[in-house]
């Protein structure tokens, strides 16, 4: 179980970890970055989506998860997924929002990681 990985490493193998639990294996996630990109999702019979609509101060987000028909890691067979996310943030008040939240939304927008929405 991924949530028990750090505590087992610490108590059974004397390997110190930064956190007590970790639900995501960051090394496996990093290996997936090369496979991700602007390519379309493969055809899938099932996909899961989530939508979070902000009301005032938050980002709006859409998340799509689809099973990957083939995976480059043999031990991951049947457990690989393609993920697509889209994030939106109102363009109005961007400098104030960056200062208030301490988050580089403007740099993220310039890099194409979030989309700015016009004032209505």
C-alpha positions, -999 to +999 in steps of 0.1 A: +000+000+000+015+033-011+002+051+020+022+027+042+055+029+022+073+055+043+064+040+077+075+006+066+108+020+052+114+039+084+104+012+110+115-020+091+145-008+071+158+022+091+154+045+061+144+080+072+117+096+051+104+132+051+068+123+056+049+096+074+027+087+044+030+093+006+002+084-017+021+091-049+053+075-059+070+106-073+098+087-091+071+067-111+053+100-118+085+116-131+091+087-154+056+093-170+064+129-179+082+119-211+051+100-223+028+129-215+023+157-239-001+174-263-011+141-280-047+132-279-059+106-254-060+070-268-095+056-275-109+042-243-141+026-233-141+043-200-128+077-188-134+096-156-137+134-154-139+159-126-149+196-127-143+221-100-159+255-106-146+283-086-169+310-072-146+338-062-110+332-052-101+297-065-090+282-098-115+264-119-103+230-131-113+201-153-096+167-149-098+137-173-084+103-165-084+075-191-069+040-189-038+036-211-041+005-233-003-002-231+023+008-206+061+009-209+066-005-174+058-042-173+050-043-136+024-016-141+003-036-166-034-025-162-025+003-139-014+030-163-035+061-170-034+092-192-043+124-174-054+157-189-061+188-169-072+223-177-071+252-153-088+286-155-083+318-136-099+353-140-075+377-157-089+406-136-068+414-106-039+390-116-011+411-099-031+414-067-038+377-067-002+368-073+008+389-043-020+378-020-016+340-027+022+340-032+016+318-063+031+327-097-002+325-116+011+350-141+041+328-150+019+298-152-004+316-176+026+327-197+038+291-198+004+279-209-003+259-177-035+279-169-059+299-191-069+334-181-106+342-185-118+377-195-139+398-172-176+396-179 
